[in-house]
Amino acid sequence: MPIQPFILGLIQGLTEFLPISSSGHLILIPKLFGWAEQGLAFDATIHLATLAAVIVALWVDVKTITLGVFKRNENGRLGWLILTATVPVLAVGFFFNDWFETVFRSPLVVAASLAFWGVILWIADAWTKKQAEDHLEKIGWKRTVIICLSQIIAFIPGTSRSGITITAGLFGGLSREAAARFSFLLGIPAIAAAGGYSLLKIIYGGESVDWLSLTVAFAAAFVSGFFAIKFLLKIMKAASYKWFAIYRIILAAVILLFFL
């Protein structure tokens, strides 16, 4: 079994949904083992795997929102809000993602983002009220737009898409569990767009494909992503995000020590 795709797929699945930054780990791990870049086919595969993971893990929510769109109820309204508010994020990603990757993809930026947004997550967690909102259909357009737009910050490596949206959700009055659930739902159009964009590049770029490695990576990312979602939703009924914040700060220090 190809070990490198398995490990990177496993890491991608976990870090895509836990608020600890996939880019921070995917910069550090290959450097530690001297691994080369995986290429567009790998990027597309792990994005599609994490997309499948979130749809399966949150199937009840996905089904309820999708049916709500046709029934025109509150759940359907939430679905339209998510799709509409995600459009500006997709536009920024389409036009500026390569720029973000080129300008900001350095160990120093990743470490700084990990630590800074880890501290902000810690503060947001402490901010959470006992009577925080648990019902996603009652979020409203203002909070939906603000939380959606926070994903733009996640284009800076080390920020974490799930981390920044959970943070925005906590500041917006959501409970810890609701913030995580909403973050995962917001990720569906964003992850689908990223995977689709990579697929188009492969189709028009003629990149060779190692199907065994991609299959292993897909399976690892799907399984780890599925359990990461279930794990976070379960522990956030009683736990705190501060431990993820502490982990981010420690990882930032490790990256600085290793690279600088």
ZAMARGU-4260 file (C-alpha; in steps of 0.2 Angstrom, whole numbers, plus 5000, padded with zeros to 4 digits):
<rodrens>
0) 5000/5000/5000 | 5007/5017/4996 | 5011/5025/5013 | 5013/5043/5007 | 4996/5045/5000
5) 4988/5035/5015 | 4997/5047/5028 | 4993/5063/5019 | 4975/5058/5015 | 4973/5053/5033
10) 4980/5070/5039 | 4969/5080/5026 | 4953/5071/5032 | 4957/5075/5050 | 4963/5093/5048
15) 4950/5098/5036 | 4936/5097/5049 | 4946/5099/5066 | 4950/5117/5069 | 4969/5114/5067
20) 4973/5119/5049 | 4976/5107/5035 | 4990/5118/5027 | 5000/5118/5043 | 5001/5099/5044
25) 5003/5097/5025 | 5018/5109/5025 | 5026/5101/5040 | 5024/5082/5037 | 5031/5081/5019
30) 5046/5092/5025 | 5049/5080/5039 | 5049/5065/5028 | 5057/5073/5012 | 5041/5070/5002
35) 5038/5079/4985 | 5022/5088/4981 | 5007/5077/4976 | 5000/5086/4962 | 4983/5092/4956
40) 4976/5074/4955 | 4979/5071/4973 | 4972/5088/4978 | 4956/5084/4968 | 4955/5067/4976
45) 4956/5072/4994 | 4944/5086/4992 | 4931/5075/4984 | 4934/5062/4998 | 4931/5075/5012
50) 4916/5081/5002 | 4909/5064/5003 | 4913/5062/5021 | 4904/5078/5026 | 4889/5073/5016
55) 4888/5056/5023 | 4892/5061/5041 | 4878/5075/5041 | 4866/5066/5029 | 4851/5070/5040
60) 4855/5089/5039 | 4860/5089/5021 | 4843/5079/5017 | 4833/5091/5028 | 4840/5107/5020
65) 4839/5100/5002 | 4821/5095/5004 | 4818/5112/5013 | 4823/5121/4997 | 4809/5113/4987
70) 4797/5114/5002 | 4802/5133/5004 | 4803/5131/5023 | 4816/5138/5036 | 4828/5124/5032
75) 4827/5128/5014 | 4830/5146/5017 | 4846/5141/5027 | 4852/5132/5011 | 4849/5146/5000
80) 4858/5158/5012 | 4873/5146/5013 | 4874/5145/4994 | 4871/5164/4991 | 4884/5169/5005
85) 4897/5157/4998 | 4897/5165/4980 | 4909/5179/4985 | 4921/5166/4994 | 4921/5156/4978
90) 4924/5171/4968 | 4939/5176/4979 | 4946/5158/4978 | 4944/5157/4959 | 4953/5174/4955
95) 4965/5175/4970 | 4969/5157/4977 | 4985/5155/4967 | 4991/5173/4973 | 4987/5168/4991
100) 4997/5152/4989 | 5012/5161/4981 | 5013/5176/4993 | 5008/5168/5010 | 5014/5150/5008
105) 5029/5151/5020 | 5033/5143/5036 | 5033/5160/5045 | 5015/5164/5039 | 5008/5147/5043
110) 5015/5147/5060 | 5009/5165/5064 | 4992/5161/5057 | 4991/5145/5067 | 4995/5154/5083
115) 4985/5170/5081 | 4969/5162/5076 | 4972/5149/5089 | 4972/5163/5102 | 4956/5170/5094
120) 4947/5153/5094 | 4952/5152/5113 | 4944/5169/5116 | 4929/5165/5106 | 4926/5149/5115
125) 4927/5158/5132 | 4915/5171/5124 | 4902/5157/5122 | 4886/5159/5132 | 4876/5146/5141
130) 4861/5150/5132 | 4869/5150/5115 | 4859/5146/5099 | 4858/5128/5094 | 4845/5129/5080
135) 4854/5132/5064 | 4838/5137/5054 | 4836/5152/5066 | 4853/5159/5062 | 4847/5172/5050
140) 4855/5180/5035 | 4867/5192/5044 | 4876/5179/5054 | 4876/5167/5039 | 4884/5180/5028
145) 4897/5185/5041 | 4902/5167/5045 | 4903/5163/5027 | 4914/5177/5022 | 4926/5173/5036
150) 4931/5158/5025 | 4940/5171/5014 | 4953/5173/5028 | 4956/5154/5027 | 4964/5157/5010
155) 4979/5162/5021 | 4988/5145/5025 | 4988/5141/5043 | 4971/5149/5046 | 4960/5134/5045
160) 4943/5135/5036 | 4934/5125/5050 | 4943/5135/5063 | 4939/5152/5056 | 4921/5148/5053
165) 4919/5140/5070 | 4927/5155/5078 | 4915/5167/5069 | 4900/5156/5074 | 4905/5157/5092
170) 4906/5175/5092 | 4890/5176/5083 | 4881/5167/5097 | 4881/5149/5092 | 4884/5135/5104
175) 4900/5125/5102 | 4891/5110/5094 | 4880/5122/5082 | 4896/5131/5077 | 4905/5115/5072
180) 4889/5109/5063 | 4887/5125/5053 | 4905/5125/5049 | 4904/5108/5041 | 4888/5113/5031
185) 4897/5128/5025 | 4911/5118/5019 | 4901/5108/5007 | 4900/5121/4993 | 4917/5127/4996
190) 4925/5109/4996 | 4915/5105/4981 | 4921/5120/4971 | 4939/5117/4976 | 4938/5098/4971
195) 4929/5103/4954 | 4942/5116/4950 | 4956/5104/4953 | 4947/5091/4942 | 4945/5104/4928
200) 4964/5108/4929 | 4968/5089/4927 | 4956/5087/4912 | 4964/5101/4903 | 4981/5099/4909
205) 4983/5081/4904 | 4992/5076/4921 | 4996/5057/4923 | 4986/5048/4936 | 4992/5035/4949
210) 4975/5027/4952 | 4981/5015/4966 | 4988/5030/4976 | 4973/5041/4973 | 4961/5027/4979
215) 4972/5025/4995 | 4972/5043/4998 | 4953/5044/4995 | 4949/5030/5007 | 4960/5037/5020
220) 4953/5055/5019 | 4935/5049/5018 | 4937/5038/5034 | 4947/5051/5044 | 4936/5065/5039
225) 4920/5056/5043 | 4926/5051/5061 | 4933/5069/5063 | 4916/5076/5060 | 4908/5064/5072
230) 4921/5066/5085 | 4920/5085/5086 | 4901/5085/5086 | 4901/5073/5100 | 4914/5081/5111
235) 4908/5099/5109 | 4892/5094/5118 | 4902/5095/5134 | 4920/5100/5130 | 4929/5116/5125
240) 4939/5122/5109 | 4953/5128/5120 | 4963/5112/5118 | 4963/5114/5099 | 4969/5132/5102
245) 4983/5125/5113 | 4987/5112/5100 | 4988/5126/5086 | 5000/5136/5097 | 5011/5121/5100
250) 5011/5116/5081 | 5016/5134/5077 | 5031/5133/5088 | 5036/5116/5081 | 5035/5124/5063
255) 5046/5139/5068 | 5059/5128/5077 | 5059/5116/5062 | 5060/5128/5048 | 5069/5143/5056
</rodrens>
